[in-house]
Amino acid sequence: MTCPSCKNENLTRADYKGIQLDYCPTCYGVWFDRDELRRVKDKEDEFLRWIDFDPWEDETKFQISKANRICPACEVPLYEVKYDDFDARPRRVSLGLKIDLCNVCHGIWLDKGEFDKII
């Protein structure tokens, strides 16, 4: 798989608490297949379940723009979505970060440091 950020053609598979993730050894971005971000977050801290969100639940609630990046899984353009646009029940997430989503496979690309901001 090719890195959407730096175009490195060798994403590396790694085990994170029992979940297989793909990351770029050059820029340290991470690819999360559908539902993996939620699963990894829950393994990191089970009390973080309040920040769960489903970006596909109501597409009218967020603004998207083409990200000039290609999905490493299905090779279609990714969309940049403001993470702040989601209501995480019972609190509102306010992180000031954007994530890259694939509207085909529903994977998520996080650049280096973005997962730490979510956590």
C-alpha positions as CSV (number, residue, x, y, z in Angstrom):
1,M,0.0,0.0,0.0
2,T,1.2,3.5,-0.8
3,C,1.3,6.2,1.9
4,P,-1.2,9.0,1.1
5,S,1.0,11.6,2.6
6,C,4.6,11.1,1.5
7,K,3.9,8.5,-1.3
8,N,6.2,5.9,0.3
9,E,5.1,2.6,-1.4
10,N,5.8,0.4,1.6
11,L,3.3,0.8,4.4
12,T,4.4,-1.5,7.2
13,R,2.0,-3.7,9.1
14,A,2.3,-3.6,12.9
15,D,0.4,-5.1,15.8
16,Y,-1.1,-2.6,18.2
17,K,-2.7,-4.3,21.2
18,G,-3.9,-7.1,19.0
19,I,-5.1,-5.0,16.1
20,Q,-3.1,-5.0,12.8
21,L,-2.5,-1.5,11.5
22,D,-0.6,-0.1,8.5
23,Y,1.8,2.8,9.1
24,C,4.4,4.7,7.1
25,P,7.9,4.2,8.3
26,T,8.9,7.5,6.6
27,C,6.3,10.0,7.9
28,Y,4.7,7.9,10.7
29,G,1.2,8.3,9.5
30,V,-1.2,5.5,10.2
31,W,-4.0,3.9,8.1
32,F,-7.0,2.6,10.0
33,D,-9.3,0.2,8.1
34,R,-13.0,0.6,8.8
35,D,-13.7,0.6,12.6
36,E,-10.1,0.1,13.6
37,L,-9.7,3.6,14.9
38,R,-12.5,3.1,17.4
39,R,-11.1,-0.3,18.4
40,V,-7.6,1.0,18.9
41,K,-8.9,3.9,20.9
42,D,-11.0,1.6,23.1
43,K,-7.9,-0.6,23.7
44,E,-5.9,2.4,24.6
45,D,-8.3,3.5,27.3
46,E,-11.8,2.0,27.7
47,F,-13.0,5.2,29.3
48,L,-12.5,7.1,26.0
49,R,-15.7,5.6,24.6
50,W,-17.3,9.0,25.0
51,I,-15.4,10.3,21.9
52,D,-16.9,7.6,19.7
53,F,-18.3,9.0,16.5
54,D,-19.5,7.7,13.2
55,P,-18.5,10.1,10.4
56,W,-20.9,8.4,8.0
57,E,-23.9,8.6,10.3
58,D,-25.1,12.0,9.1
59,E,-23.0,13.4,6.2
60,T,-24.9,16.8,6.4
61,K,-23.2,17.5,9.8
62,F,-19.7,17.9,8.5
63,Q,-17.8,19.7,5.8
64,I,-15.6,17.8,3.5
65,S,-13.1,18.7,0.9
66,K,-10.8,16.7,-1.4
67,A,-7.6,16.1,0.4
68,N,-5.2,15.6,-2.6
69,R,-4.4,12.2,-1.1
70,I,-5.2,8.7,-2.4
71,C,-6.7,5.9,-0.3
72,P,-4.0,3.3,0.3
73,A,-6.6,0.5,0.3
74,C,-8.8,1.3,-2.7
75,E,-6.8,4.0,-4.5
76,V,-9.6,6.6,-4.7
77,P,-9.3,10.2,-3.5
78,L,-9.6,10.8,0.2
79,Y,-11.7,13.5,1.7
80,E,-10.5,15.8,4.5
81,V,-13.0,16.2,7.3
82,K,-12.9,18.4,10.3
83,Y,-12.9,16.1,13.3
84,D,-14.5,18.9,15.4
85,D,-17.7,18.6,13.4
86,F,-18.8,15.5,15.1
87,D,-20.9,15.4,18.3
88,A,-19.4,12.8,20.6
89,R,-22.0,11.9,23.1
90,P,-22.3,13.2,25.7
91,R,-19.6,15.8,25.0
92,R,-18.6,17.8,21.9
93,V,-15.1,16.9,20.6
94,S,-13.0,20.1,20.1
95,L,-9.6,19.1,18.8
96,G,-8.9,21.5,15.9
97,L,-7.8,18.7,13.7
98,K,-8.7,17.3,10.3
99,I,-8.7,13.7,9.3
100,D,-8.6,12.0,5.9
101,L,-11.5,9.6,5.1
102,C,-12.2,7.3,2.3
103,N,-15.9,7.3,1.2
104,V,-15.5,3.9,-0.4
105,C,-13.9,1.6,2.2
106,H,-14.5,4.0,5.2
107,G,-10.8,3.9,6.2
108,I,-9.1,6.7,8.0
109,W,-5.7,8.2,7.5
110,L,-4.1,10.0,10.5
111,D,-0.9,12.0,10.1
112,K,1.8,11.7,12.8
113,G,0.5,13.0,16.1
114,E,-3.1,13.1,15.2
115,F,-4.0,9.8,17.0
116,D,-2.4,11.3,20.2
117,K,-4.6,14.4,19.8
118,I,-7.7,12.2,19.6
119,I,-6.6,10.2,22.7
